[in-house]
Amino acid sequence: MTNKSSNALAPDDKRLLIVAPSWLGDAVMATSALTLLRERLSGWRIGALVKPGIDALYAGSGFFDEVHVEARSGMMGPKRAAAKVRPRRYAAALLFTNSFSTALATRLAGIHRRIGFNRDGRGVLLTDPIAPARLADLEAFAEAIQAGIADPARFAPVPARKAYL
């Protein structure tokens, strides 16, 4: 056993932090993905980083083993959020948010694997960036792109529930 404080846990490959959506509607739309994660990751310790109020939505759901509530706002928001989750020594973080600040918080927390959509300039902070769908990826927009009325590089409209899954 290492000589660390009793608050700090040893790194564990089966310790996942989920950065939950910030808005109530999005948090509700994430429940299908959270249910699937809990079922598929049997034996994993799953934590959540949520904004105040979202914790009440997930209370009693069984999605998470622990919940960290932090506003994450302002210049020091990512640093405060990182300080809150760092002692738990998560091996990976799954970001349901698309913000730069949440990717920064997980990086500052020392979480080795950071998985999320490569948007809003945060790709450099992610170890496993996921390319979001673009209009060029959807056949439904082919005509509009061909006619020059749709930009093929724009993000495609994807229902939140599907994006989280």
Protein Blocks (a to p, Z undefined) as FASTA:
>chain_A
ZZddfkbccddfkbccddddfbfklmmmmmmmmmmmmmmmgoiacdddddehjlmmmgon
lmambdcddekgajklmmmmmmmmmmnopabdcdfbfbfklmmmmmmnopabacdddeeh
lmmmpmbdcddddfklpmklmmmmmnopacfkbccdddfklmmZZ
